[in-house]
Amino acid sequence: MPMNIGVLDGYTLNPGDLSWEGLESLGCLTIHDRTPVDQILERCMDAEAILTNKTPLRREVLDQLPALKYIGVLATGYDIVDVKMALSAKLL
């Protein structure tokens, strides 16, 4: 069964000059150009892997994502993720 992969900040990561083909080969890829805070949970609900750059992933969201197995932060820092919670859930 293909993995559900969600990209929350697609425009920041790839404004159109790169290919998503590599990620598409790994599963069912859903790309959102930008994700407002009030849409994070809805957009991540079925994801097994989430890639983010600017969209915050806090405990109150992560606690509600039972299918989630991986969080990828495509940025120089990682303060947008509740690291303590993610480590305890073995998501990082």
Summary of the structure (lengths in Angstrom):
residues: 92
radius of gyration: 12.3
end to end distance: 22.0
largest distance: 36.4
contacts: 244
relative contact order: 0.21
helix: 28%
strand: 22%
